[in-house]
């Protein structure tokens, strides 16, 4: 192939940005002029060229949320190209997930961005709600979205409570998961743990012999924990300061299957409401003997004319830090 003149390249510096440069060799012809005429000389030949257009992102950068939700960190993603690639960061704020109205955040040019005066709830990951292990008496009474991580229990006049279990049970070790309120349902939200024996077509954790469960229920303006064992219930008021739950509220469940046959601690928006799971003190046990396999659980009350919706997050990233010694439910 004959030598080709690069159009417009008449300066002392040339930046190879033309795709046609890829794999080619270049040299520079320098012209000297004086009063008697001119002469030219060719430089040494350089190549092959890897042009800027050869710089390609093959895996987009990904943001992770720190425990506590108060800072974000972006990795670089994966890039190909040469010479050596360096990276810079620029953070943007937008009105929605589509990037509407995006504007750059002043001085936010490092890999980590600290949220000013706020927090963000991590997206749901890990196992989800089961699309088959549920009970509804009207089509669409239970609606699964967000990859089955979010369940909505819809009020249908004349129909009883709807119920659902998570897709993954656990029976050993120390596990943790979160339930995030999407719609409070005017205190109709019921959530917690349930075993596989409980009949979902019955009332909330009642009606199946030897069924086990622990639920958090907002009723009569009180947050209540209810323990069901051998088809009998024992209740005690966990906290009377949670008068109503709101969208964005996060309930954390620390479950120790190896302590007293199964013990649970409840965290509400980052604060343990009773006892210390790391120390194993003052938890709520749901039965003696070897722990049965338990599932995350959600139900809505049939007597409340409002929808309720929660998101199941089984890790690995949570709104609050994992308690010491516990691992993600997964």
VENVEN-V944390 format. One record per pair of residues at least 24 apart in sequence whose C-alpha atoms are under 6 Angstrom apart, sorted by the first residue. I is the first residue (numbers start at 1). GAP is how many residues later the second one is. D is the distance in Angstrom with one decimal. If there is no record, write none. Layout:
BEGIN
i={I	I}
gap={GAP	GAP}
d={D	D}
END
This chain:
BEGIN
i={16	17	17	22	22	22	23	23	24	24	54	55	55	56	67	67	67	68	68	69	69	69	70	70	71	71	71	72	72	73	73	74	121	122	124	125	125	126	126	126	127	128	128	129	129	130	130	133	134	134	135	135	135	135	136	149	149	150	150	151	151	152	152	153	153	154	155	155	155	160	161	161	161	162	162	163	163	163	164	164	165	165	165	166	166	169	169	169	170	170	171	171	171	171	172	173	173	174	174	174	175	175	175	175	175	175	176	176	176	176	177	177	177	177	177	178	178	178	179	179	179	179	180	180	180	180	181	181	181	181	182	182	182	183	183	183	184	184	184	185	185	185	187	187	188	188	188	189	189	190	190	190	190	190	191	191	191	191	192	192	192	193	193	193	194	194	194	195	195	227	257	260	261	261	261	261	261	262	270	278}
gap={35	34	35	27	28	29	25	26	24	25	27	25	26	24	252	253	254	251	252	50	51	250	45	49	42	43	44	40	41	38	39	37	198	197	189	188	190	188	189	204	203	38	39	37	38	36	37	32	29	30	27	28	65	66	26	162	163	160	161	158	159	156	157	154	155	153	150	151	152	142	139	140	141	137	138	37	135	136	133	134	130	131	132	129	130	124	125	126	123	124	86	120	121	122	85	84	85	81	82	152	79	80	151	152	153	154	77	78	152	153	75	76	136	137	152	73	74	135	71	72	132	133	69	70	130	131	66	67	68	129	65	127	128	64	125	126	61	62	124	121	122	123	31	32	112	113	116	111	119	26	27	108	109	110	24	25	106	107	24	104	105	102	103	104	100	101	103	99	100	59	34	28	26	27	28	29	30	29	50	46}
d={5.2	5.3	5.2	5.3	5.3	5.6	4.8	5.1	5.1	5.6	5.5	5.7	4.4	5.3	6.0	5.2	4.9	5.2	4.4	4.7	4.9	5.6	5.4	4.6	5.6	4.2	5.4	5.6	5.2	5.6	4.2	5.4	5.4	6.0	4.6	5.8	5.7	5.1	5.4	4.9	5.8	6.0	5.8	4.1	5.2	5.1	4.3	6.0	5.7	4.1	5.6	5.3	5.7	5.8	5.0	5.5	5.2	5.7	4.1	5.6	5.7	5.7	4.1	5.7	5.3	4.5	5.7	5.5	5.4	4.9	5.6	5.1	4.5	5.6	5.9	5.9	5.8	4.3	6.0	5.5	5.9	5.7	4.7	5.5	4.9	5.7	5.2	4.6	5.2	5.6	6.0	6.0	5.7	4.3	5.0	5.5	6.0	5.7	4.4	4.8	5.9	5.2	5.4	5.1	5.6	5.0	5.6	4.5	5.1	5.1	5.9	5.5	6.0	4.6	5.6	5.6	4.4	5.2	5.9	5.2	5.5	4.9	5.9	4.5	5.3	5.0	5.0	5.3	5.3	4.5	4.7	5.2	5.1	5.3	5.1	4.8	5.9	5.4	5.3	4.9	4.8	4.0	4.9	5.9	5.5	5.3	6.0	5.3	5.8	5.8	4.6	5.7	5.0	5.8	5.3	5.3	5.4	4.4	5.8	5.8	5.1	5.6	4.8	5.1	5.5	5.3	5.7	4.4	5.9	5.9	5.7	6.0	5.8	4.8	4.8	5.0	4.6	5.4	5.9	5.2}
END
